[in-house]
Amino acid sequence: PATAGDPCQAAAAQQLLCYRAVNLSLPLIRQLGRPGILTLQDDNDSSVYALITALNDQSATLRVGTQTHELPLTMLARAWRGDFATFWRTPPGYQETIADGAGGSLVNWLATQLASFSGQPAPTRKRTFDDSLKAELAAFQRAQSLKGDGIAGPATYMQINRAAGVDEPRLLGDRPLLAF
């Protein structure tokens, strides 16, 4: 952020939410495909924050301040204990949980996205968050290597955004993606 303070609060003003996780793994960061802030521990056990911008099978590229470092994954694993934060763009009408039987813009958006991914036409009627939509969501989650529980959480929304081609920063890897 341009000003001091909690970057998650600054991001909320731009319809971005902060996704924070502890005990995350590099394969999950690779799967999310987005840059994020890693909390590293230096030799004195002090926290150092680094932005991960690229990840491949052998190394990670980190930015600390104005310096960029490419580290072997084994070296990164010594300093990183799984703390990760990233920003993601919320869909229209976003709310943290969708209650059974709920409707509205978020549910319609979700139904439209899921139909698109499965090659189906967009729904012509307003949808409710029923067992049928939960099953479609669970199938999408499983296809994305997420827990297929039919609950739309931050990781699910991030994967929907990625699959839909939402213009968000992407983690660089073996295939060309947008840079942060």
Sequence and secondary structure as in RCSB ss.txt:
>XXXX:A:sequence
PATAGDPCQAAAAQQLLCYRAVNLSLPLIRQLGRPGILTLQDDNDSSVYALITALNDQSATLRVGTQTHELPLTM
LARAWRGDFATFWRTPPGYQETIADGAGGSLVNWLATQLASFSGQPAPTRKRTFDDSLKAELAAFQRAQSLKGDG
IAGPATYMQINRAAGVDEPRLLGDRPLLAF
>XXXX:A:secstr
  SSS HHHHHHTTTEEEEEESS  HHHHHHHT  EEEEEE TTS EEEEEEEEE SSEEEEEETTEEEEEEHHH
HHHHEEEEEEEEEE  TT  S   TT  SHHHHHHHHHHHHHTT    SS     HHHHHHHHHHHHHTTS  SS
   HHHHHHHHHHHT      B SS     
